[in-house]
Amino acid sequence: MNISQLETLVTISKTLSFRKAGEMLNLTQPAVSAQIKSLEEEFKAILVDRNHPVTLTDRGQVFLEHAEQILEIVEQLKQKLSDLNQVPQGHIILGTTTSIAIQILPRVLSYFQNQFPLIKTSILSMSSAQVLSSVENGTVDVGIGYLTDRSPHVETSVLYYDTFELVISPKHPLASANRITISMLKDVPLILLSPDTLGRRFAEQVFRENGVEPHIVMELGSSEEVKRMVELNLGAAVVSKLSVAEEVRRGTLKMIPVEELAVSHPVGVMTKSSRYVNSAMRQFLNDLKGMPEDQFIGSE
């Protein structure tokens, strides 16, 4: 058995095709077949059902689980050996929310990539709840999001605190108000984030605790979409204060203080407790955690 054979089996499990697996691995189809056959002969088990579409057998599924673990160990070994060179390098996969990716990461990554050009970063956008689960299952190396939910398998570190605010168009009937209460929003058309976001869950909790049934006219998946609709005066919204800093500064949106929304929410870094921290991740985390809070919220 060799590493190439394991990589081939894993690739087949994803592509469900010997031909496509060969294309991804730069191997001929006969070479792919030969590698799988060699594995099957060595372990005396049929691992792949060669009917169309190609699938793994029950034994193949068991084998796949261990093959992925072995490949992960090999990758960690490569990283550890690379780290001995004392030159931060490698690939970091970041998981974060859309608003954080737009508002914070450009400043952070611009500095980081100028200092460490050998480190590559990829960004996956998702909800904060998904960030936590993605860190936990190893899909992403580093998560940045709201630290409302916790896991015993994930280490966290607070970067800054954010709040959720009511925002409206300057043309909105409430634009002249200096401060309002949540009960005054009873009949106000609201544009809210999707139910899987912290902002939406927090808003619904506040409405529920104050006995108010919100008048929701629109649900959108990101703060950027919500902001555009509010700018068109299609409704009011509850969104992250940081995400609307630029629009408030330009005067296209207005924040109205709502006493019941005045709750601080920690935003921070998430990493898997048992995961090996290579030189790239170590350098990134050290720089990120060492940045002062006003580096993140100074644009406000």
N, C-alpha and C positions, 0 to 999 in steps of 0.2 A: 504493500500500500504506500502511495505517496501523496503529497499535498495536492498535486495537480488532479489526481483522481477524485479527491474530496471536493475540490472546487468545481469539477465537472458535474458531480452529482447534485451539488447545491444549485448550480446554474440550471440544470435540467428541471429541478423542482420548481424553479421560478418561471422558466420559459415554456415548460410542458412540450418541449420539442428538441430532438437531437440536432436538427439543422440550426435552429436559432441559438442553441447553446454553443454549437461550434462557431457560429459567427461572432458571438460575444467573446469567446475564448481564443479566437483566431486558430481554430482547429478544424480539420476536415471532419465530415460526418462519420467516416469510418474510424477515425482516431477517437472520436467521442464514444462510439460504440465499443471500441476495443478497451477503453479505460473502464467503462461500466462493467463489461464482461469480466475483466481482470479482477475487479472488486468482488463481483458475485462469485467467482471461482475461489477467491481467497477466503471469503467468509461463508461459502457454501450456502448461499441464500439468494433468491431472486429479489432484487431491489427495485427494479423498474418494470412496470407493465408497458410493453412497447406498442399497445394498441393506440389508436388516435382518439382523443389527444393522449400523449404520453403522460403517465402518472406514476407516482411511487406506490409500491405495494406497502402492506402493513409493516413488513420488515424494513422496507426502504424508509418509511417515516421514522422508525426508531433509529435507524442508521443516520438519517439526516440530522436529527437532534444532536447526536454526538459529533457528527462531522462539523457542524456549525461551531460547536464548543471548541473543537480542536483548532479550527481555522482562527477563531478569536484568540486562542492562546498563542498561536504562531504570530499573529499580528502584534500582540502585546510584546512578544519576545523581540520582534523586529524593532518596535518602538524603544524598548529598553536598551537594546544595543546601539540604536541611533542616538539615544540620549547620552551615551558615553562620550560622544563627540563634543558635548557641552555647547552645541549650537542649536537653539530652539528651532525646531522644524517639525512638520507634520501637517495633519489635516484635522480641523475642528468642525464638527457639525453643531450649529446653534439652533435651538428651538425657542421661539418667542412669539409674542402676539404681534399682530400687524401694526398697531399703534406704537409699540415699543421699537419694532424694527425700523419704522419710519422716523421716529422722533429721537431716539437715543443712539442706535447702532452706527449710523453714519459718522458721528463724531468719534465714537470709541474705535471703530474699525479703521477709520482713516489714520488715526495716530498709530494704532497697533501695526497695521500693515506697512507703514512707512518705516517703523522701527525693526520689524521682523518679516522681511519679504519672503522668507522661506516657509512661513506658516500660511497655509491656505484655509479659508473659512467658507462654509456653506451655511445658508440660513433657511430654516423651515418655519413657515408661519402657521400658527395654530392658537387655540384658546389656552388660557392659563392652566385649566384642568388637564388639557392634552399635553402641555409642556411638562407637567409633573409626571404623568404616566409615561411619556416618551423618555424622560430621564431614567425613570425606574426600570423600564424594559430595555434600555440601552440603545434606543433608536437615535437619540441625540446625545452628544457628549456633555454639552452645557446648556442648561435652560435658564432663561431670564423671564420672569413673570411675577404675578402677584402671589405672595406667600400665604394665602388664606388656607389652602389645603396642605396637609402635611403627610409625610410617609416616613416610617422608621428606616427605610432603605435609601433615603435621599437627604443629603446634607444641604443646608441653606445658609445664606449670608445676605443680610439686608443691604441694599445699595442706597435706597431713598424711600420716601413716603409720598404717596399720591392720594388725591381725593377725587370723588365723582361729583360733578357740578351740573346744575341746570343751565343749559345754554339755549339761547333763542336768537332769532333774527332781530336786528335793530328796529325792524318794522312791526314786530310782534306787539300785541296789546299790553303785554307785561313789561315791555322794554323800559318804561318810566319808573318801575318799582325798584326800590333800593334793597328790599329784602322781602321774601314771602315765606309762607309756611306750606308744608306738603298738602294740607287740606285745600289750599287754593288751586291746586292742580287737578282737582276732581274732574272737571269737564274740559280740561285743556288737551287738545290733540297731542299725543306723544309719539315720537319716533325713537324706538329703543333698539338696543343691540339684541342679537339672537339669544335664546334662552341658555345656551351653553357658556356664556361669558360671565365673568365676575360682575361686570357693571350691571348687567341685566338682573342677575340674582340679587345683588345688593339693592337695586332700585325696587324690585318687587317686595323684598323683605321690609323696606321702609314703608312702602305703601300699605302692606299688610298689617304691620304693627300699628299704623295710624288709622286703620279702618277705611282706607281710601281705595276705591276700585279705579285703577288707571284707565284712561281712554286711549288705548293704543291703536294708532292708525297705520303704523308701518313698522316692520321688523327688518333689520339689515345686519349683515355679517361682520361689518367692520366699522370702526369709528370714522374712517375717511368717507364712507358712503353716508353715514349718519350726518356728518358735518355738512356735506353738500346739500342734503335735503333740508336741513335747518336753515342754511343760507338762503334757500329759495322760499323760506317762510311757510313750509308745509307742516310745521309742527315744532314743538319744543323737544329737547332731548336731555338725557342724563348720561354724560360721558366723562372720561378721564380729563382732569384739569390740564395735565401735561399735553394731551393730544390736541387741545384747542388753543394752546398758547399763541401760536402764530396768527390764527384767525381773530382772536380777541385783540391782539396788538394792531392788526390791520383795520379792525372795526367792522369786519363782516359778520362777526358773531359777538354776542354779549352774554356774560355770565351774571346770573342773578343768584345771590346767596340764599340757600334754603337751610334753615337751622337743622332740620332732621337729617340732612345729607352730610353734615360736618363730621365725618369719620375718616381718620387716616388709615390708609391701606399700605402695608409694606410691599415694596417691589425689590426682588433680589435674585441672586444666583442660585441655581440648583445643580447639584452633581450627585451621581450615584455613589453611595458610601464605599462599596467594595471595588469600584472601578480603578484600574491603574491610571494614574495621572501622568501622561507623557510630558515631555519638555514643552511642547506647544501649548497644551492645556494649562500646565503649571504657570507658564509665563503669562498667558491670557488672563487666568484667574487672579494672579498676583497684581497685574496692572489694573484689572477691573475693580477689584476690591479696594485697591489703594487710591482710587479716584475720589475726590471730595464730592459730597452730595450736590453742591451747586454746579458741578460739571454736567449733571444729568438734568437738573431743573432750572439752570441759570437762564435758559432761553425765555423763561416766563417773566 
